[in-house]
Amino acid sequence: MADWLQNLGADIFKGLGLIKETPKPTTDIWGNKPLTPKTPIAAPNYQIASSPSNSLELQLLQQQIEAIRAQSAATPRLPFLDTASARATATSKAGSSVNPVYQDKLNNQLERYTLQRTQQTGQVDAAKAASDTDLRYTQEDIGTNRLRTDQDVNTAIDQSLYNEDQFQQTEGSEFDVNNRAARTALAEAGLTESGLGQQELEQTTLDRNRASNNQLKDFSDERATQNLFRTRTFEDLDVKGNRAIELNDTTKQDLDRQLNDFISMQAQDERDFRLNNESDRQAALYDATNDIYSTDVQTWLAGLKDQGWRPQDIALAAQVYA
Protein backbone atom coordinates (compact mmCIF):
# COMPACT_ATOMS: atom_id res chain seq x y z
CA MET A 1 0.00 0.00 0.00
CA ALA A 2 2.87 2.34 0.87
CA ASP A 3 4.49 1.74 -2.56
CA TRP A 4 1.20 2.43 -4.25
CA LEU A 5 0.79 5.73 -2.38
CA GLN A 6 4.36 6.61 -3.17
CA ASN A 7 3.82 5.95 -6.88
CA LEU A 8 0.59 7.93 -6.77
CA GLY A 9 2.38 10.89 -5.15
CA ALA A 10 5.14 10.69 -7.75
CA ASP A 11 2.56 10.75 -10.56
CA ILE A 12 0.91 13.78 -9.01
CA PHE A 13 4.26 15.64 -8.67
CA LYS A 14 5.05 14.78 -12.28
CA GLY A 15 1.69 16.12 -13.34
CA LEU A 16 2.35 19.37 -11.49
CA GLY A 17 5.73 19.63 -13.17
CA LEU A 18 7.58 19.55 -9.85
CA ILE A 19 9.74 16.55 -10.75
CA LYS A 20 11.01 15.15 -14.03
CA GLU A 21 11.56 11.51 -14.87
CA THR A 22 15.04 10.69 -16.04
CA PRO A 23 14.86 8.76 -19.34
CA LYS A 24 16.13 5.20 -19.16
CA PRO A 25 19.32 4.49 -21.12
CA THR A 26 18.88 2.61 -24.39
CA THR A 27 22.17 0.72 -23.97
CA ASP A 28 24.10 -0.75 -21.13
CA ILE A 29 27.52 0.38 -20.00
CA TRP A 30 29.12 -1.77 -22.75
CA GLY A 31 26.97 -0.23 -25.48
CA ASN A 32 24.73 -3.29 -25.90
CA LYS A 33 20.99 -2.92 -26.23
CA PRO A 34 19.15 -4.56 -23.38
CA LEU A 35 17.05 -7.61 -24.04
CA THR A 36 13.41 -7.03 -24.75
CA PRO A 37 11.62 -7.72 -21.50
CA LYS A 38 8.86 -10.22 -21.46
CA THR A 39 5.35 -8.94 -21.23
CA PRO A 40 4.50 -9.04 -17.58
CA ILE A 41 1.37 -10.58 -16.34
CA ALA A 42 -1.29 -7.96 -15.93
CA ALA A 43 -1.47 -6.79 -12.36
CA PRO A 44 -4.79 -7.07 -10.69
CA ASN A 45 -6.84 -3.89 -10.59
CA TYR A 46 -6.85 -3.05 -6.95
CA GLN A 47 -9.31 -0.54 -5.65
CA ILE A 48 -8.63 1.43 -2.56
CA ALA A 49 -10.92 0.45 0.16
CA SER A 50 -12.68 3.17 1.94
CA SER A 51 -11.16 2.16 5.19
CA PRO A 52 -10.44 4.82 7.77
CA SER A 53 -6.69 4.26 7.40
CA ASN A 54 -6.71 4.78 3.63
CA SER A 55 -8.96 7.88 3.90
CA LEU A 56 -6.58 9.50 6.40
CA GLU A 57 -3.55 8.92 4.19
CA LEU A 58 -5.38 10.29 1.17
CA GLN A 59 -6.44 13.34 3.10
CA LEU A 60 -2.86 13.97 4.25
CA LEU A 61 -1.58 13.48 0.71
CA GLN A 62 -4.26 15.80 -0.66
CA GLN A 63 -3.33 18.43 1.92
CA GLN A 64 0.32 18.19 0.91
CA ILE A 65 -0.61 18.50 -2.75
CA GLU A 66 -2.77 21.56 -2.04
CA ALA A 67 0.04 23.10 0.04
CA ILE A 68 2.48 22.52 -2.83
CA ARG A 69 0.00 24.03 -5.28
CA ALA A 70 -0.52 27.04 -3.02
CA GLN A 71 3.21 27.51 -2.57
CA SER A 72 3.76 27.20 -6.33
CA ALA A 73 1.01 29.74 -7.00
CA ALA A 74 2.40 32.14 -4.40
CA THR A 75 6.01 31.91 -5.63
CA PRO A 76 6.58 34.78 -8.10
CA ARG A 77 8.22 34.24 -11.45
CA LEU A 78 10.77 36.78 -12.69
CA PRO A 79 10.13 38.18 -16.18
CA PHE A 80 13.31 38.53 -18.26
CA LEU A 81 14.65 41.96 -19.12
CA ASP A 82 17.85 42.47 -21.13
CA THR A 83 19.27 45.13 -18.83
CA ALA A 84 22.47 45.55 -20.86
CA SER A 85 20.48 46.33 -24.00
CA ALA A 86 18.08 48.56 -22.07
CA ARG A 87 20.93 50.55 -20.52
CA ALA A 88 22.69 50.82 -23.88
CA THR A 89 19.50 52.21 -25.38
CA ALA A 90 19.12 54.64 -22.49
CA THR A 91 22.75 55.75 -22.88
CA SER A 92 22.21 56.36 -26.59
CA LYS A 93 19.07 58.40 -25.94
CA ALA A 94 20.79 60.39 -23.20
CA GLY A 95 23.81 61.05 -25.40
CA SER A 96 21.67 62.46 -28.20
CA SER A 97 20.26 65.06 -25.80
CA VAL A 98 23.20 65.72 -23.46
CA ASN A 99 26.23 65.66 -25.77
CA PRO A 100 25.13 68.54 -28.08
CA VAL A 101 24.64 70.81 -25.07
CA TYR A 102 28.16 70.35 -23.77
CA GLN A 103 29.65 70.37 -27.25
CA ASP A 104 28.03 73.79 -27.79
CA LYS A 105 29.51 74.94 -24.47
CA LEU A 106 32.95 73.81 -25.57
CA ASN A 107 32.63 75.39 -29.02
CA ASN A 108 31.45 78.70 -27.56
CA GLN A 109 34.33 78.76 -25.08
CA LEU A 110 36.85 77.93 -27.79
CA GLU A 111 35.45 80.77 -29.90
CA ARG A 112 35.90 83.13 -26.93
CA TYR A 113 39.48 81.94 -26.50
CA THR A 114 40.17 82.52 -30.18
CA LEU A 115 38.66 86.01 -30.01
CA GLN A 116 40.68 86.83 -26.90
CA ARG A 117 43.90 85.65 -28.54
CA THR A 118 43.10 87.68 -31.64
CA GLN A 119 42.44 90.79 -29.57
CA GLN A 120 45.55 90.30 -27.46
CA THR A 121 47.69 89.70 -30.53
CA GLY A 122 46.23 92.82 -32.15
CA GLN A 123 47.02 94.89 -29.07
CA VAL A 124 50.58 93.60 -29.01
CA ASP A 125 51.04 94.30 -32.72
CA ALA A 126 49.64 97.82 -32.25
CA ALA A 127 51.99 98.44 -29.30
CA LYS A 128 54.94 97.20 -31.37
CA ALA A 129 53.95 99.47 -34.26
CA ALA A 130 53.70 102.42 -31.85
CA SER A 131 57.15 101.61 -30.46
CA ASP A 132 58.57 101.44 -33.98
CA THR A 133 56.92 104.76 -34.76
CA ASP A 134 58.46 106.34 -31.66
CA LEU A 135 61.84 104.99 -32.71
CA ARG A 136 61.42 106.37 -36.21
CA TYR A 137 60.41 109.79 -34.87
CA THR A 138 63.37 109.77 -32.51
CA GLN A 139 65.75 108.86 -35.32
CA GLU A 140 64.24 111.55 -37.53
CA ASP A 141 64.69 114.10 -34.75
CA ILE A 142 68.25 112.95 -34.26
CA GLY A 143 68.92 113.30 -37.96
CA THR A 144 67.40 116.79 -37.96
CA ASN A 145 69.48 117.82 -34.94
CA ARG A 146 72.64 116.49 -36.54
CA LEU A 147 71.92 118.39 -39.74
CA ARG A 148 71.09 121.62 -37.94
CA THR A 149 74.04 121.31 -35.60
CA ASP A 150 76.37 120.71 -38.52
CA GLN A 151 74.90 123.67 -40.40
CA ASP A 152 75.08 125.97 -37.35
CA VAL A 153 78.66 124.98 -36.56
CA ASN A 154 79.76 125.37 -40.16
CA THR A 155 78.09 128.77 -40.31
CA ALA A 156 79.77 129.81 -37.05
CA ILE A 157 83.17 128.61 -38.31
CA ASP A 158 82.71 130.39 -41.63
CA GLN A 159 81.74 133.54 -39.75
CA SER A 160 84.80 133.18 -37.56
CA LEU A 161 87.06 132.78 -40.59
CA TYR A 162 85.44 135.78 -42.19
CA ASN A 163 85.85 137.84 -39.03
CA GLU A 164 89.46 136.74 -38.78
CA ASP A 165 90.12 137.78 -42.34
CA GLN A 166 88.39 141.09 -41.80
CA PHE A 167 90.34 141.60 -38.61
CA GLN A 168 93.65 140.91 -40.30
CA GLN A 169 92.87 143.29 -43.12
CA THR A 170 91.60 146.02 -40.82
CA GLU A 171 94.28 145.47 -38.23
CA GLY A 172 97.01 145.57 -40.88
CA SER A 173 95.71 148.77 -42.40
CA GLU A 174 95.34 150.42 -39.00
CA PHE A 175 98.85 149.32 -38.03
CA ASP A 176 100.29 150.74 -41.20
CA VAL A 177 98.51 154.05 -40.61
CA ASN A 178 99.56 154.18 -36.98
CA ASN A 179 103.11 153.14 -37.83
CA ARG A 180 103.47 155.86 -40.47
CA ALA A 181 102.01 158.41 -38.11
CA ALA A 182 104.46 157.37 -35.41
CA ARG A 183 107.40 157.54 -37.79
CA THR A 184 106.24 160.94 -39.04
CA ALA A 185 105.97 162.24 -35.49
CA LEU A 186 109.42 160.94 -34.67
CA ALA A 187 110.83 162.46 -37.81
CA GLU A 188 109.32 165.81 -37.02
CA ALA A 189 110.79 165.55 -33.56
CA GLY A 190 114.17 164.57 -34.99
CA LEU A 191 114.09 161.31 -33.16
CA THR A 192 113.97 158.92 -36.09
CA GLU A 193 117.53 157.81 -35.74
CA SER A 194 117.63 157.98 -31.99
CA GLY A 195 117.57 154.92 -29.82
CA LEU A 196 114.47 156.18 -28.00
CA GLY A 197 112.59 156.57 -31.24
CA GLN A 198 113.54 153.13 -32.46
CA GLN A 199 112.63 151.63 -29.14
CA GLU A 200 109.22 153.24 -29.31
CA LEU A 201 108.65 151.94 -32.83
CA GLU A 202 109.72 148.46 -31.83
CA GLN A 203 107.44 148.51 -28.80
CA THR A 204 104.57 149.61 -30.97
CA THR A 205 105.25 146.67 -33.32
CA LEU A 206 105.45 144.23 -30.42
CA ASP A 207 102.19 145.47 -28.96
CA ARG A 208 100.56 145.23 -32.32
CA ASN A 209 101.81 141.67 -32.92
CA ARG A 210 100.81 140.58 -29.43
CA ALA A 211 97.30 141.98 -29.84
CA SER A 212 97.02 140.48 -33.30
CA ASN A 213 98.14 137.05 -32.12
CA ASN A 214 95.72 137.15 -29.21
CA GLN A 215 92.87 138.05 -31.48
CA LEU A 216 93.82 135.39 -33.98
CA LYS A 217 93.99 132.86 -31.14
CA ASP A 218 90.52 133.91 -30.06
CA PHE A 219 89.25 133.22 -33.55
CA SER A 220 90.98 129.84 -33.60
CA ASP A 221 89.62 128.94 -30.15
CA GLU A 222 86.19 129.98 -31.24
CA ARG A 223 86.31 127.56 -34.19
CA ALA A 224 87.73 124.80 -31.99
CA THR A 225 84.88 125.35 -29.58
CA GLN A 226 82.37 125.05 -32.39
CA ASN A 227 83.96 121.82 -33.62
CA LEU A 228 83.98 120.43 -30.08
CA PHE A 229 80.32 121.37 -29.69
CA ARG A 230 79.50 119.56 -32.94
CA THR A 231 81.47 116.47 -31.91
CA ARG A 232 79.86 116.25 -28.47
CA THR A 233 76.41 116.94 -29.89
CA PHE A 234 76.84 114.14 -32.42
CA GLU A 235 78.04 111.82 -29.66
CA ASP A 236 75.01 112.66 -27.53
CA LEU A 237 72.71 112.13 -30.50
CA ASP A 238 74.36 108.77 -31.24
CA VAL A 239 73.83 107.69 -27.62
CA LYS A 240 70.23 108.83 -27.79
CA GLY A 241 69.71 106.88 -31.01
CA ASN A 242 71.27 103.72 -29.59
CA ARG A 243 69.16 103.98 -26.45
CA ALA A 244 66.06 104.47 -28.56
CA ILE A 245 66.86 101.29 -30.49
CA GLU A 246 67.51 99.36 -27.26
CA LEU A 247 64.28 100.68 -25.76
CA ASN A 248 62.35 99.64 -28.85
CA ASP A 249 63.85 96.15 -28.77
CA THR A 250 63.17 95.79 -25.04
CA THR A 251 59.62 97.02 -25.43
CA LYS A 252 58.86 94.53 -28.21
CA GLN A 253 60.50 91.69 -26.26
CA ASP A 254 58.32 92.53 -23.25
CA LEU A 255 55.25 92.60 -25.47
CA ASP A 256 56.15 89.21 -26.95
CA ARG A 257 56.69 87.80 -23.47
CA GLN A 258 53.35 89.16 -22.30
CA LEU A 259 51.63 87.62 -25.32
CA ASN A 260 53.32 84.26 -24.74
CA ASP A 261 52.33 84.36 -21.06
CA PHE A 262 48.76 85.15 -22.05
CA ILE A 263 48.66 82.29 -24.55
CA SER A 264 50.15 79.88 -21.99
CA MET A 265 47.66 80.89 -19.31
CA GLN A 266 44.81 80.63 -21.80
CA ALA A 267 45.98 77.18 -22.86
CA GLN A 268 45.88 76.11 -19.20
CA ASP A 269 42.41 77.63 -18.85
CA GLU A 270 41.33 75.75 -21.97
CA ARG A 271 42.61 72.44 -20.56
CA ASP A 272 40.82 73.10 -17.26
CA PHE A 273 37.62 74.00 -19.07
CA ARG A 274 37.78 70.89 -21.21
CA LEU A 275 38.25 68.70 -18.12
CA ASN A 276 35.45 70.41 -16.20
CA ASN A 277 33.15 70.38 -19.21
CA GLU A 278 33.81 66.69 -19.79
CA SER A 279 33.24 65.94 -16.11
CA ASP A 280 29.94 67.84 -16.19
CA ARG A 281 28.96 66.05 -19.40
CA GLN A 282 29.68 62.65 -17.91
CA ALA A 283 27.67 63.51 -14.78
CA ALA A 284 24.76 64.82 -16.85
CA LEU A 285 24.95 61.80 -19.15
CA TYR A 286 24.93 59.47 -16.13
CA ASP A 287 21.89 61.20 -14.62
CA ALA A 288 20.04 61.33 -17.93
CA THR A 289 20.82 57.67 -18.63
CA ASN A 290 19.48 56.64 -15.24
CA ASP A 291 16.32 58.73 -15.74
CA ILE A 292 15.67 57.30 -19.19
CA TYR A 293 16.49 53.77 -18.04
CA SER A 294 14.10 54.14 -15.07
CA THR A 295 11.37 55.49 -17.34
CA ASP A 296 11.87 52.67 -19.85
CA VAL A 297 11.76 50.06 -17.07
CA GLN A 298 8.57 51.56 -15.67
CA THR A 299 7.05 51.45 -19.14
CA TRP A 300 8.11 47.83 -19.51
CA LEU A 301 6.68 46.96 -16.07
CA ALA A 302 3.39 48.62 -16.98
CA GLY A 303 3.10 46.38 -20.02
CA LEU A 304 3.70 43.12 -18.15
CA LYS A 305 0.11 42.87 -16.92
CA ASP A 306 -1.19 42.85 -20.48
CA GLN A 307 1.26 40.01 -21.19
CA GLY A 308 -0.36 37.85 -18.51
CA TRP A 309 2.13 38.34 -15.69
CA ARG A 310 0.77 38.21 -12.14
CA PRO A 311 1.08 41.08 -9.66
CA GLN A 312 3.65 39.19 -7.59
CA ASP A 313 5.68 38.61 -10.75
CA ILE A 314 5.52 42.30 -11.62
CA ALA A 315 6.43 43.25 -8.05
CA LEU A 316 9.48 40.97 -8.17
CA ALA A 317 10.52 42.44 -11.52
CA ALA A 318 10.15 45.97 -10.13
CA GLN A 319 12.32 45.02 -7.18
CA VAL A 320 15.01 43.44 -9.34
CA TYR A 321 15.15 45.81 -12.32
CA ALA A 322 13.90 49.13 -11.06
C-alpha positions in Angstrom: 0.0 0.0 0.0 2.9 2.3 0.9 4.5 1.7 -2.6 1.2 2.4 -4.3 0.8 5.7 -2.4 4.4 6.6 -3.2 3.8 6.0 -6.9 0.6 7.9 -6.8 2.4 10.9 -5.2 5.1 10.7 -7.8 2.6 10.8 -10.6 0.9 13.8 -9.0 4.3 15.6 -8.7 5.1 14.8 -12.3 1.7 16.1 -13.3 2.4 19.4 -11.5 5.7 19.6 -13.2 7.6 19.5 -9.9 9.7 16.5 -10.7 11.0 15.1 -14.0 11.6 11.5 -14.9 15.0 10.7 -16.0 14.9 8.8 -19.3 16.1 5.2 -19.2 19.3 4.5 -21.1 18.9 2.6 -24.4 22.2 0.7 -24.0 24.1 -0.7 -21.1 27.5 0.4 -20.0 29.1 -1.8 -22.8 27.0 -0.2 -25.5 24.7 -3.3 -25.9 21.0 -2.9 -26.2 19.2 -4.6 -23.4 17.0 -7.6 -24.0 13.4 -7.0 -24.8 11.6 -7.7 -21.5 8.9 -10.2 -21.5 5.4 -8.9 -21.2 4.5 -9.0 -17.6 1.4 -10.6 -16.3 -1.3 -8.0 -15.9 -1.5 -6.8 -12.4 -4.8 -7.1 -10.7 -6.8 -3.9 -10.6 -6.8 -3.1 -7.0 -9.3 -0.5 -5.6 -8.6 1.4 -2.6 -10.9 0.4 0.2 -12.7 3.2 1.9 -11.2 2.2 5.2 -10.4 4.8 7.8 -6.7 4.3 7.4 -6.7 4.8 3.6 -9.0 7.9 3.9 -6.6 9.5 6.4 -3.5 8.9 4.2 -5.4 10.3 1.2 -6.4 13.3 3.1 -2.9 14.0 4.2 -1.6 13.5 0.7 -4.3 15.8 -0.7 -3.3 18.4 1.9 0.3 18.2 0.9 -0.6 18.5 -2.7 -2.8 21.6 -2.0 0.0 23.1 0.0 2.5 22.5 -2.8 0.0 24.0 -5.3 -0.5 27.0 -3.0 3.2 27.5 -2.6 3.8 27.2 -6.3 1.0 29.7 -7.0 2.4 32.1 -4.4 6.0 31.9 -5.6 6.6 34.8 -8.1 8.2 34.2 -11.5 10.8 36.8 -12.7 10.1 38.2 -16.2 13.3 38.5 -18.3 14.6 42.0 -19.1 17.8 42.5 -21.1 19.3 45.1 -18.8 22.5 45.6 -20.9 20.5 46.3 -24.0 18.1 48.6 -22.1 20.9 50.5 -20.5 22.7 50.8 -23.9 19.5 52.2 -25.4 19.1 54.6 -22.5 22.7 55.7 -22.9 22.2 56.4 -26.6 19.1 58.4 -25.9 20.8 60.4 -23.2 23.8 61.0 -25.4 21.7 62.5 -28.2 20.3 65.1 -25.8 23.2 65.7 -23.5 26.2 65.7 -25.8 25.1 68.5 -28.1 24.6 70.8 -25.1 28.2 70.3 -23.8 29.7 70.4 -27.3 28.0 73.8 -27.8 29.5 74.9 -24.5 33.0 73.8 -25.6 32.6 75.4 -29.0 31.5 78.7 -27.6 34.3 78.8 -25.1 36.9 77.9 -27.8 35.5 80.8 -29.9 35.9 83.1 -26.9 39.5 81.9 -26.5 40.2 82.5 -30.2 38.7 86.0 -30.0 40.7 86.8 -26.9 43.9 85.7 -28.5 43.1 87.7 -31.6 42.4 90.8 -29.6 45.6 90.3 -27.5 47.7 89.7 -30.5 46.2 92.8 -32.2 47.0 94.9 -29.1 50.6 93.6 -29.0 51.0 94.3 -32.7 49.6 97.8 -32.2 52.0 98.4 -29.3 54.9 97.2 -31.4 54.0 99.5 -34.3 53.7 102.4 -31.8 57.1 101.6 -30.5 58.6 101.4 -34.0 56.9 104.8 -34.8 58.5 106.3 -31.7 61.8 105.0 -32.7 61.4 106.4 -36.2 60.4 109.8 -34.9 63.4 109.8 -32.5 65.7 108.9 -35.3 64.2 111.6 -37.5 64.7 114.1 -34.7 68.3 112.9 -34.3 68.9 113.3 -38.0 67.4 116.8 -38.0 69.5 117.8 -34.9 72.6 116.5 -36.5 71.9 118.4 -39.7 71.1 121.6 -37.9 74.0 121.3 -35.6 76.4 120.7 -38.5 74.9 123.7 -40.4 75.1 126.0 -37.3 78.7 125.0 -36.6 79.8 125.4 -40.2 78.1 128.8 -40.3 79.8 129.8 -37.0 83.2 128.6 -38.3 82.7 130.4 -41.6 81.7 133.5 -39.8 84.8 133.2 -37.6 87.1 132.8 -40.6 85.4 135.8 -42.2 85.8 137.8 -39.0 89.5 136.7 -38.8 90.1 137.8 -42.3 88.4 141.1 -41.8 90.3 141.6 -38.6 93.6 140.9 -40.3 92.9 143.3 -43.1 91.6 146.0 -40.8 94.3 145.5 -38.2 97.0 145.6 -40.9 95.7 148.8 -42.4 95.3 150.4 -39.0 98.8 149.3 -38.0 100.3 150.7 -41.2 98.5 154.0 -40.6 99.6 154.2 -37.0 103.1 153.1 -37.8 103.5 155.9 -40.5 102.0 158.4 -38.1 104.5 157.4 -35.4 107.4 157.5 -37.8 106.2 160.9 -39.0 106.0 162.2 -35.5 109.4 160.9 -34.7 110.8 162.5 -37.8 109.3 165.8 -37.0 110.8 165.5 -33.6 114.2 164.6 -35.0 114.1 161.3 -33.2 114.0 158.9 -36.1 117.5 157.8 -35.7 117.6 158.0 -32.0 117.6 154.9 -29.8 114.5 156.2 -28.0 112.6 156.6 -31.2 113.5 153.1 -32.5 112.6 151.6 -29.1 109.2 153.2 -29.3 108.6 151.9 -32.8 109.7 148.5 -31.8 107.4 148.5 -28.8 104.6 149.6 -31.0 105.2 146.7 -33.3 105.5 144.2 -30.4 102.2 145.5 -29.0 100.6 145.2 -32.3 101.8 141.7 -32.9 100.8 140.6 -29.4 97.3 142.0 -29.8 97.0 140.5 -33.3 98.1 137.0 -32.1 95.7 137.2 -29.2 92.9 138.0 -31.5 93.8 135.4 -34.0 94.0 132.9 -31.1 90.5 133.9 -30.1 89.2 133.2 -33.6 91.0 129.8 -33.6 89.6 128.9 -30.1 86.2 130.0 -31.2 86.3 127.6 -34.2 87.7 124.8 -32.0 84.9 125.3 -29.6 82.4 125.0 -32.4 84.0 121.8 -33.6 84.0 120.4 -30.1 80.3 121.4 -29.7 79.5 119.6 -32.9 81.5 116.5 -31.9 79.9 116.2 -28.5 76.4 116.9 -29.9 76.8 114.1 -32.4 78.0 111.8 -29.7 75.0 112.7 -27.5 72.7 112.1 -30.5 74.4 108.8 -31.2 73.8 107.7 -27.6 70.2 108.8 -27.8 69.7 106.9 -31.0 71.3 103.7 -29.6 69.2 104.0 -26.5 66.1 104.5 -28.6 66.9 101.3 -30.5 67.5 99.4 -27.3 64.3 100.7 -25.8 62.4 99.6 -28.8 63.8 96.2 -28.8 63.2 95.8 -25.0 59.6 97.0 -25.4 58.9 94.5 -28.2 60.5 91.7 -26.3 58.3 92.5 -23.3 55.3 92.6 -25.5 56.2 89.2 -27.0 56.7 87.8 -23.5 53.4 89.2 -22.3 51.6 87.6 -25.3 53.3 84.3 -24.7 52.3 84.4 -21.1 48.8 85.2 -22.1 48.7 82.3 -24.5 50.1 79.9 -22.0 47.7 80.9 -19.3 44.8 80.6 -21.8 46.0 77.2 -22.9 45.9 76.1 -19.2 42.4 77.6 -18.8 41.3 75.7 -22.0 42.6 72.4 -20.6 40.8 73.1 -17.3 37.6 74.0 -19.1 37.8 70.9 -21.2 38.3 68.7 -18.1 35.4 70.4 -16.2 33.1 70.4 -19.2 33.8 66.7 -19.8 33.2 65.9 -16.1 29.9 67.8 -16.2 29.0 66.1 -19.4 29.7 62.6 -17.9 27.7 63.5 -14.8 24.8 64.8 -16.9 25.0 61.8 -19.1 24.9 59.5 -16.1 21.9 61.2 -14.6 20.0 61.3 -17.9 20.8 57.7 -18.6 19.5 56.6 -15.2 16.3 58.7 -15.7 15.7 57.3 -19.2 16.5 53.8 -18.0 14.1 54.1 -15.1 11.4 55.5 -17.3 11.9 52.7 -19.9 11.8 50.1 -17.1 8.6 51.6 -15.7 7.1 51.5 -19.1 8.1 47.8 -19.5 6.7 47.0 -16.1 3.4 48.6 -17.0 3.1 46.4 -20.0 3.7 43.1 -18.1 0.1 42.9 -16.9 -1.2 42.9 -20.5 1.3 40.0 -21.2 -0.4 37.9 -18.5 2.1 38.3 -15.7 0.8 38.2 -12.1 1.1 41.1 -9.7 3.7 39.2 -7.6 5.7 38.6 -10.8 5.5 42.3 -11.6 6.4 43.2 -8.0 9.5 41.0 -8.2 10.5 42.4 -11.5 10.1 46.0 -10.1 12.3 45.0 -7.2 15.0 43.4 -9.3 15.1 45.8 -12.3 13.9 49.1 -11.1 
